[in-house]
Amino acid sequence: MKFKNIAAFAHNFTHSYVSFENYVDGEFVFKDLKALAYESDDNLV
């Protein structure tokens, strides 16, 4: 993989990870990520 493609890969991976098709136990992953971000002290999850 070329170094210049890493940013595009990270962008696309992030969108696919928090999409409406990614859910666990009937809940969407992005809802849990939002809750974790609010609970963390430095807003990094």
Buried (B, 14 or more C-beta within 10 A) or exposed (E): EEEEEEEEEEEEEEEEEBEEEEEEEEEBBBEBEEEEEEEEEEEEE
